[in-house]
Amino acid sequence: MTAHFETGSVITSSQPLRGLVGDIGGTNARFAIAERVAGKTTLANFKSLECEDYKDVYDALTGYFAMIGGKPELDFTVVAVAGPVKDGAIQFTNLDWLVREDLLGQTTGARKTRLINDYAALAFALPHLGDADTKTIGAVKTGFGNVHAVMGAGTGFGASVLVGGEFGPYCLSTESGHISFAPVNDYESEILRVLRKKYGRVTVEMLLSGPGLVNLYHAISAIRGEPAHDFTPAQITHLDGEDATGSRYTVEAFLDIMASVCGDLSLAHGATSGMFIAGGIAPRLIKHIDELRFRARMEAKAPLAHIVAATPSRIIIHPYAALLGSANALTDVQITA
């Protein structure tokens, strides 16, 4: 296991528990059936559905059950969603779906139902990720304490913290992507100056996300006095070819800033057990990461550099980490109580 995590007095049942797990974004709804036995979780019947093909999540679930041959008897349902959950419900911003825990329970027939944020799901996955599920950046393999954190850049920037120990596992969802960007050198100060002139306050998410890549690319092009093309985030991260010079500078700055924020959040959240990086962008950039440079930026946190230097950093490469975390968001006691 890559993550050491004490869960205190949590009782693990030897009896199998079966649940429906989901991960819903603005475009896709992914579902699977999770089997939990003696602390081990397996996922089966994975399906990815196009949200636009269904009138709501309950219609999508009906379609999913039809695909797998019928609705199984379920002990629990946990669905992760891209956005804040309030009073057991979420209204998507760019999707005309209102998802409610009580209606999820009625649709699935599960004994216990929970709706959680997608980065909370990733946090709950951390203790269950093995060596093959992550790519370690740098030489540090094992941290200390009992707090992990996960951060990631995709459509936006998300972050959550998982606390173990006597009262764990407990997840704290955060809005760390909306903290202010803090440059650490003159070059990044120039990037901030360009973006601040356009946007006013500049946040981490405005740099570490798909749209953030575009912001960085345009700012760096302006600083270098070069024309900026109408590139998408995917084009910016595609670094092959002679015309990729601007993209290379952008990706270099993106990884430097990500490393710096990784160290910042390690301190801010007390995540000495490990910092994990998720999202759609970082796994695509693994081959471009200079591990020594990344760790140097991450650890440059005087006077507490020694604490961050002892904290592992890993990129999550498990394809269904949010579903795995959803499967472990409820303890056995919570399910069977």
Sequence and secondary structure as in RCSB ss.txt:
>XXXX:A:sequence
MTAHFETGSVITSSQPLRGLVGDIGGTNARFAIAERVAGKTTLANFKSLECEDYKDVYDALTGYFAMIGGKPELD
FTVVAVAGPVKDGAIQFTNLDWLVREDLLGQTTGARKTRLINDYAALAFALPHLGDADTKTIGAVKTGFGNVHAV
MGAGTGFGASVLVGGEFGPYCLSTESGHISFAPVNDYESEILRVLRKKYGRVTVEMLLSGPGLVNLYHAISAIRG
EPAHDFTPAQITHLDGEDATGSRYTVEAFLDIMASVCGDLSLAHGATSGMFIAGGIAPRLIKHIDELRFRARMEA
KAPLAHIVAATPSRIIIHPYAALLGSANALTDVQITA
>XXXX:A:secstr
       TT    SS EEEEEEEE SSEEEEEEEEEETTEEEEEEEEEEEGGGSSSHHHHHHHHHHHTTS    S
EEEEEESS  BTTEEE SSS  EEEHHHHHHHH  SEEEEEEHHHHHHHHGGG  GGGEEE SS     SSEEEE
EEESSSEEEEEEE STT  EEEEE GGGSB    SHHHHHHHHHHHHHHSS BSTTTSSHHHHHHHHHHHHHHHT
       HHHHT   SGGGHHHHHHHHHHHHHHHHHHHHHHHHHT TTEEEEESSSGGGGGGG  HHHHHHHHH 
 TTSHHHHHTS EEEE  TTHHHHHHHTSS HHHHH 
